[in-house]
Amino acid sequence: MSFQYTLQLSGQPVHCRFEFARNVQLCSKFIVSRYEGADALRVTAAERQIYHAAYSDKPWSREAESKLFIMLVSDALLPHQRLIFHSVAILWHEKAWLITAPSGTGKTTQYRNLKRLYGEEVQVICGDNPVLHFQEDGVIMVYPSPWNGKEKFGGNAAAPLAGIVWLEQGPENKIERLAPKDAVIPVFHEMNTFSRTPELVDQLFRLEEKMITSVPVWKFENTGTTKSSELLMKCLMDCDEMEQYHELQD
């Protein structure tokens, strides 16, 4: 049995065929209609085989299908100047700020700390895999997606991207601005993709170049404490004030 629906992600329709009803429920807020076409995106037998080769200790499950769908949908969005980026996307001062790192590094901890410290001033756009839309005017918009982490932190707002924070655990709290050449590898690792065709890889690098050259990228070594989150917010405040200054000068 399968379930076919059209999802609307950052204004772009994506036709999907799910095997598990719970994944339909996960995406329910983004479903706009049923879909009857034969070209719906689905996990193929070959893709399942690749998954089992990588995770031989894990059975095929609802969670496995969902994990693959994140990458497959991201690939399907690429021709439309969009992708799914592994990060917590927060909303602050009507702008989006991405906190990114491999799973288990402390992205959710930082969001929780920021909420504890700054309350309603900080909101969440997506808790794990927001959609980025690279607009023709150069603005990168950040949107929610159904894949918002096990905590299900998600919102309804979209906002322009203002900065990216690459998170690392460490014995002390320190943050530094990365040059684009130093941001290439960490940012690329968090760009969701399943296919490795030359065309898609080229498209990924083009979009990544826009990301790391249009907004600041910081490396944030942190202890995961509220003190670390205070330092992070100070960095965002300084960046926001500088941007407002440049806008006034223009």
LUMLOKOL-680206 format. One line per 2 residues: their letters; for each residue y, z, x of N, C-alpha, C, O. Coordinates in steps of 0.05 Angstrom, whole numbers. Example, Ala and Ser with C-alpha at 12.3 -4.5 7.8 and 13.67 -1.06 7.14 Angstrom:
<atoms>
AS = -114 156 264 -90 156 246 -66 156 264 -66 169 285 ~ -45 142 257 -21 143 273 1 157 258 23 161 268
</atoms>
This chain:
<atoms>
MS = -24 0 17 0 0 0 25 0 17 25 13 38 ~ 45 -15 9 70 -15 24 94 -15 5 91 -20 -19
FQ = 117 -9 16 142 -6 1 164 -22 14 170 -18 37 ~ 176 -41 -1 196 -59 10 223 -54 -3 226 -55 -27
YT = 243 -49 14 270 -44 5 290 -56 24 284 -62 47 ~ 314 -60 14 337 -68 31 354 -44 36 363 -30 18
LQ = 358 -38 62 376 -16 70 403 -28 77 405 -51 86 ~ 424 -12 72 451 -20 81 459 -1 103 463 23 99
LS = 462 -12 127 468 4 151 494 -7 163 495 -30 173 ~ 515 9 163 541 1 173 550 -25 161 563 -42 174
GQ = 544 -29 135 552 -53 121 534 -76 124 539 -98 113 ~ 512 -73 139 494 -95 145 468 -91 130 455 -70 134
PV = 459 -110 113 433 -106 100 410 -111 120 410 -129 136 ~ 389 -94 117 365 -97 133 341 -94 114 338 -73 101
HC = 324 -114 113 300 -113 95 277 -99 110 270 -107 132 ~ 266 -79 98 245 -63 111 220 -60 93 222 -57 69
RF = 197 -60 106 172 -55 93 159 -30 105 150 -31 128 ~ 157 -9 89 147 16 98 118 20 89 110 12 68
EF = 102 33 106 75 40 99 74 68 85 57 72 69 ~ 92 86 93 91 113 83 114 118 63 137 112 69
AR = 107 129 40 127 135 20 148 155 29 171 153 21 ~ 141 173 47 160 193 57 182 180 73 204 190 74
NV = 176 157 86 197 143 101 216 129 82 240 125 88 ~ 206 121 58 224 111 37 243 133 29 267 129 26
QL = 233 157 24 249 180 16 270 186 38 293 192 31 ~ 262 184 63 280 190 85 304 171 84 326 179 90
CS = 299 146 76 320 125 76 334 122 49 350 104 46 ~ 327 139 30 336 135 2 366 132 0 375 116 -17
KF = 381 147 15 410 145 12 422 118 21 444 111 14 ~ 406 103 37 415 78 48 402 54 34 408 31 41
IV = 385 59 14 372 37 0 390 26 -21 402 41 -37 ~ 393 -1 -22 410 -13 -42 394 -29 -63 404 -34 -84
SR = 370 -37 -56 354 -52 -75 325 -54 -65 319 -50 -42 ~ 307 -62 -83 280 -70 -76 282 -97 -63 301 -112 -67
YE = 261 -104 -47 261 -130 -34 233 -142 -37 213 -129 -32 ~ 232 -168 -44 206 -181 -49 199 -202 -28 178 -213 -29
GA = 217 -207 -9 212 -228 10 190 -221 30 184 -198 34 ~ 180 -242 42 158 -239 62 168 -233 90 153 -228 108
DA = 195 -234 94 206 -231 121 216 -202 126 231 -198 145 ~ 208 -183 110 217 -156 114 207 -145 140 185 -151 149
LR = 224 -129 153 218 -117 179 195 -96 174 197 -80 156 ~ 175 -97 191 153 -78 189 140 -74 216 145 -89 235
VT = 125 -53 219 110 -47 243 85 -64 243 68 -60 225 ~ 82 -82 262 58 -99 264 35 -85 278 39 -64 290
AA = 12 -97 276 -12 -86 290 -7 -86 320 -15 -67 333 ~ 6 -106 330 11 -107 359 30 -84 368 26 -72 389
ER = 49 -79 351 68 -57 358 55 -30 355 61 -12 370 ~ 37 -27 336 22 -2 334 5 2 359 2 24 368
QI = -7 -20 369 -23 -18 393 -7 -9 417 -16 8 433 ~ 17 -19 419 35 -11 441 41 19 438 42 34 458
YH = 46 28 413 52 56 408 28 73 417 32 94 431 ~ 4 65 409 -20 82 416 -25 82 446 -35 102 456
AA = -18 61 459 -21 60 489 -2 80 502 -9 93 522 ~ 22 83 490 42 101 501 37 130 493 42 149 508
YS = 26 134 468 21 161 458 -8 163 448 -13 165 425 ~ -26 162 467 -54 161 461 -64 187 448 -85 187 435
DK = -49 209 451 -57 234 439 -47 239 411 -52 259 399 ~ -31 219 401 -19 223 375 -30 202 355 -31 178 361
PW = -39 211 331 -49 193 311 -27 177 298 -3 185 299 ~ -34 155 285 -14 140 269 -5 157 245 -22 168 231
SR = 20 159 241 31 178 221 58 168 211 69 148 220 ~ 68 183 191 94 177 181 115 180 203 134 163 204
EA = 113 200 220 132 204 241 131 181 262 151 173 272 ~ 106 171 267 103 149 286 117 124 275 131 110 289
ES = 112 118 249 125 94 238 155 97 238 169 78 244 ~ 165 121 232 194 125 232 206 121 260 227 109 263
KL = 192 131 280 201 128 308 203 98 316 222 90 328 ~ 183 82 308 184 54 314 205 39 298 218 21 308
FI = 209 48 273 229 34 257 257 37 269 273 19 266 ~ 263 60 281 289 63 294 294 41 314 316 29 314
ML = 274 35 330 277 15 351 277 -13 339 292 -31 348 ~ 259 -18 320 257 -45 308 283 -52 292 292 -74 293
VS = 294 -32 277 318 -37 263 341 -42 282 358 -59 277 ~ 342 -26 303 363 -30 323 362 -59 335 383 -71 338
DA = 338 -68 341 335 -96 350 345 -116 329 358 -136 336 ~ 338 -111 304 346 -129 282 377 -129 279 388 -149 270
LL = 390 -107 286 419 -105 283 434 -119 305 458 -126 302 ~ 421 -122 328 435 -133 352 450 -159 347 473 -162 355
PH = 437 -179 334 452 -204 329 477 -201 312 494 -219 311 ~ 479 -178 299 502 -172 282 522 -153 295 538 -141 282
QR = 520 -152 322 538 -135 338 536 -105 331 556 -91 329 ~ 512 -97 326 507 -69 319 482 -60 334 465 -76 343
LI = 479 -33 338 455 -22 349 454 8 341 474 19 333 ~ 430 19 344 426 48 339 425 62 367 410 54 384
FH = 442 82 369 446 95 395 437 124 393 446 139 375 ~ 418 132 410 407 159 409 428 180 418 434 182 441
SV = 438 195 399 459 214 404 465 231 379 457 223 357 ~ 479 252 383 492 266 361 520 256 359 535 257 378
AI = 527 246 335 555 235 331 570 256 315 564 261 292 ~ 591 267 327 608 286 313 634 273 306 644 254 318
LW = 646 284 285 672 275 275 693 297 280 690 320 271 ~ 713 290 296 734 309 303 760 294 305 762 274 320
HE = 781 303 291 807 290 290 804 260 282 818 243 293 ~ 787 255 262 783 228 251 772 208 271 775 184 268
KA = 760 218 292 747 201 312 719 210 317 711 233 312 ~ 702 192 327 674 197 332 670 202 362 681 188 379
WL = 655 223 368 648 230 396 618 232 397 606 246 381 ~ 606 218 416 577 218 419 567 236 441 577 235 464
IT = 549 254 434 536 271 454 507 260 458 491 262 439 ~ 501 250 481 476 236 485 461 247 509 472 258 528
AP = 435 245 507 416 255 528 388 251 518 384 247 494 ~ 368 253 535 340 252 526 335 275 506 348 296 507
SG = 315 272 489 308 292 470 302 319 484 289 319 505 ~ 311 341 472 305 367 483 325 377 503 320 398 515
TG = 346 362 508 365 370 529 387 388 518 400 402 534 ~ 392 389 492 411 408 481 434 395 465 455 408 462
KT = 430 371 455 451 357 439 457 373 414 480 378 407 ~ 435 381 400 439 396 375 451 423 380 467 433 364
TQ = 444 436 402 455 462 409 485 460 413 500 477 403 ~ 495 438 426 523 435 429 537 431 402 559 443 397
YR = 525 415 384 537 412 358 539 438 343 559 445 331 ~ 517 454 344 517 479 330 538 498 341 552 512 326
NL = 541 499 368 561 515 380 589 507 372 606 524 365 ~ 594 480 371 620 471 363 627 478 334 649 486 328
KR = 607 477 317 611 485 289 617 515 287 634 523 272 ~ 602 530 303 606 559 303 635 566 312 647 584 302
LY = 644 552 332 670 558 344 694 546 328 715 559 326 ~ 690 522 317 713 508 305 710 502 275 727 490 263
GE = 687 510 263 684 509 235 687 481 223 676 461 234 ~ 702 479 202 705 453 187 720 432 203 721 409 195
EV = 733 440 225 747 421 242 728 401 254 735 378 260 ~ 703 409 257 682 392 269 662 386 247 651 404 234
QV = 657 360 243 637 351 224 616 334 238 620 327 262 ~ 594 328 225 574 311 237 574 284 222 576 283 197
IC = 571 262 238 567 236 226 537 230 224 527 222 203 ~ 523 235 246 494 232 246 482 250 268 493 251 291
GD = 461 264 262 450 284 280 432 273 302 423 289 319 ~ 425 247 302 407 238 323 409 208 330 407 201 353
NP = 413 190 310 413 162 316 434 147 299 426 132 281 ~ 459 150 306 480 135 291 479 105 296 468 96 317
VL = 491 90 278 493 61 282 521 55 293 541 65 283 ~ 523 39 314 548 31 326 553 2 318 536 -15 320
HF = 578 -3 308 586 -30 301 609 -39 319 630 -27 319 ~ 604 -60 335 623 -70 354 640 -92 340 631 -115 337
QE = 664 -84 331 680 -102 314 695 -122 332 698 -119 356 ~ 703 -144 319 717 -165 333 743 -156 345 753 -168 364
DG = 756 -136 333 781 -126 343 778 -107 367 798 -97 377 ~ 753 -103 376 748 -86 399 741 -58 392 732 -43 410
VI = 746 -49 368 740 -22 359 709 -19 356 697 -37 344 ~ 698 3 365 670 9 360 669 30 339 677 53 343
MV = 658 23 315 656 42 293 629 56 294 609 44 301 ~ 629 82 287 604 98 287 597 105 259 614 117 244
YP = 573 99 251 564 103 223 539 121 223 524 123 242 ~ 534 134 200 509 149 197 485 131 194 488 107 188
SP = 461 141 198 436 127 193 416 146 180 421 170 180 ~ 394 136 170 374 154 158 360 172 179 349 193 172
WN = 361 164 204 346 177 226 364 197 239 373 193 262 ~ 368 220 226 387 240 235 375 265 246 387 286 246
GK = 350 263 257 338 285 271 323 304 252 325 303 228 ~ 307 321 265 291 340 249 307 360 233 298 371 213
EK = 332 365 242 349 383 228 363 370 204 374 384 187 ~ 361 343 202 373 328 180 403 332 179 414 335 157
FG = 416 332 202 445 334 203 457 306 198 454 289 215 ~ 470 302 175 481 276 169 505 279 151 507 297 135
GN = 523 259 153 547 259 136 550 231 123 532 215 125 ~ 573 227 111 578 202 98 601 186 111 605 162 105
AA = 615 199 130 639 186 141 631 167 164 610 170 176 ~ 649 149 169 648 132 193 675 135 208 695 140 195
AP = 674 131 234 699 135 249 698 118 275 676 111 284 ~ 721 112 286 721 97 312 712 114 335 719 138 337
LA = 697 102 353 687 116 376 710 123 395 727 106 402 ~ 711 149 404 732 158 422 722 166 449 737 165 469
GI = 696 173 451 685 181 477 656 187 476 645 192 454 ~ 643 187 499 614 191 502 609 213 522 621 213 544
VW = 593 233 515 586 255 533 557 253 540 539 255 522 ~ 551 249 566 523 250 576 516 278 583 529 289 601
LE = 497 290 570 490 318 573 468 322 593 448 308 593 ~ 471 343 610 450 352 628 450 382 628 471 395 626
QG = 426 394 629 423 423 631 428 431 660 421 416 679 ~ 441 453 664 446 462 691 453 492 692 456 505 671
PE = 456 503 716 462 532 719 491 539 715 497 562 713 ~ 508 519 713 537 524 709 548 502 690 535 482 684
NK = 573 507 682 586 489 664 607 473 679 626 484 689 ~ 603 446 680 623 429 693 621 401 680 600 392 674
IE = 644 389 678 646 363 665 663 344 682 683 352 693 ~ 653 319 685 668 300 702 667 273 689 647 265 676
RL = 689 258 692 690 230 681 673 212 699 675 213 724 ~ 657 195 686 641 176 701 654 149 702 666 140 682
AP = 653 136 725 661 108 727 641 91 712 618 99 710 ~ 649 68 701 630 52 687 604 46 702 583 46 690
KD = 606 41 728 581 35 744 562 59 744 538 55 746 ~ 572 83 742 555 107 742 545 114 714 526 129 711
AV = 557 102 694 549 107 666 528 87 656 515 92 636 ~ 524 65 671 507 44 661 479 53 655 469 49 633
IP = 466 66 674 437 74 671 434 95 649 417 91 631 ~ 449 118 650 444 138 629 450 128 601 435 134 582
VF = 471 111 597 477 101 571 456 81 562 448 81 539 ~ 447 64 580 427 44 572 401 57 563 388 47 545
HE = 393 79 576 368 92 569 369 103 540 347 106 528 ~ 392 107 528 394 118 501 399 97 480 403 103 457
MN = 399 71 488 403 49 469 375 42 458 358 33 473 ~ 371 47 433 345 43 421 338 13 420 353 -3 409
TF = 315 6 431 305 -21 430 275 -21 434 264 -4 449 ~ 261 -39 421 232 -42 425 226 -67 440 209 -67 459
SR = 239 -89 433 234 -115 446 247 -115 474 266 -102 479 ~ 235 -131 491 246 -135 518 250 -165 524 247 -173 547
TP = 257 -180 503 262 -208 508 288 -211 524 306 -194 521 ~ 290 -232 540 315 -235 556 340 -237 538 361 -226 546
EL = 338 -249 514 361 -251 496 370 -224 487 394 -218 487 ~ 351 -207 479 359 -181 469 370 -163 491 389 -148 487
VD = 357 -164 515 367 -148 537 395 -156 545 412 -140 551 ~ 400 -183 545 427 -192 551 447 -182 531 469 -174 538
QL = 439 -183 505 457 -173 484 462 -143 487 485 -134 483 ~ 441 -128 494 445 -99 499 465 -93 521 482 -76 518
FR = 462 -108 543 481 -104 565 509 -111 558 528 -98 567 ~ 513 -132 542 539 -140 534 552 -118 517 576 -111 520
LE = 536 -106 498 547 -85 481 552 -59 498 571 -45 493 ~ 534 -54 516 537 -30 533 563 -33 550 578 -13 553
EK = 568 -56 560 592 -60 576 617 -54 559 636 -41 569 ~ 617 -62 534 639 -56 516 642 -25 513 664 -15 512
MI = 619 -12 510 620 17 506 632 32 530 651 47 526 ~ 622 26 553 630 42 577 656 34 589 666 48 607
TS = 668 12 580 694 4 589 716 8 569 740 7 576 ~ 709 13 544 730 17 524 735 46 517 756 52 506
VP = 716 64 523 720 93 518 711 109 543 694 99 558 ~ 722 133 547 713 149 569 684 158 566 675 164 544
VW = 670 160 588 643 172 589 643 195 609 652 192 632 ~ 634 218 600 633 241 617 604 250 622 587 246 606
KF = 600 261 646 575 275 652 581 305 649 599 316 661 ~ 565 318 632 570 346 625 546 363 632 526 364 617
EN = 547 376 655 526 396 662 533 422 648 556 431 650 ~ 513 433 634 520 456 618 497 476 615 474 470 620
TG = 505 500 607 485 522 604 476 525 575 458 541 569 ~ 488 510 557 481 512 529 493 535 514 487 539 490
TT = 511 550 527 524 573 514 550 564 500 558 541 503 ~ 562 582 485 587 576 471 609 571 492 628 556 486
KS = 607 583 515 627 578 536 626 549 545 647 537 550 ~ 602 538 546 600 510 554 613 492 532 626 472 539
SE = 609 499 507 620 483 485 651 485 484 664 466 477 ~ 662 508 493 691 511 495 702 492 516 723 480 512
LL = 687 490 538 695 471 559 694 442 549 712 426 555 ~ 673 436 534 671 409 523 694 403 504 706 381 506
MK = 701 422 487 723 417 468 749 414 483 766 398 475 ~ 753 429 504 778 426 520 780 398 531 802 386 531
CL = 757 387 540 757 359 550 764 339 528 780 321 533 ~ 753 343 505 759 325 482 788 328 474 801 308 468
MD = 799 352 474 827 356 467 845 342 487 864 328 479 ~ 839 345 513 856 331 534 855 301 530 876 288 533
CD = 831 291 524 828 262 520 844 253 495 858 232 496 ~ 842 268 474 856 261 449 887 262 453 901 244 443
EM = 896 282 467 925 284 472 935 261 489 957 250 485 ~ 919 253 509 927 231 526 928 205 510 946 189 514
EQ = 909 201 492 908 177 476 933 176 458 945 156 454 ~ 939 199 446 963 200 429 988 195 444 1007 182 434
YH = 989 204 469 1013 199 486 1016 169 491 1038 158 489 ~ 994 155 498 994 127 503 1002 111 478 1017 91 479
EL = 993 121 454 1000 107 429 1031 109 424 1043 90 415 ~ 1042 133 431 1071 136 427 1087 118 447 1108 107 440
QD = 1076 115 471 1089 98 491 1089 69 483 1108 54 488 ~ 1067 61 470 1064 33 461 1083 28 437 1084 5 427
</atoms>
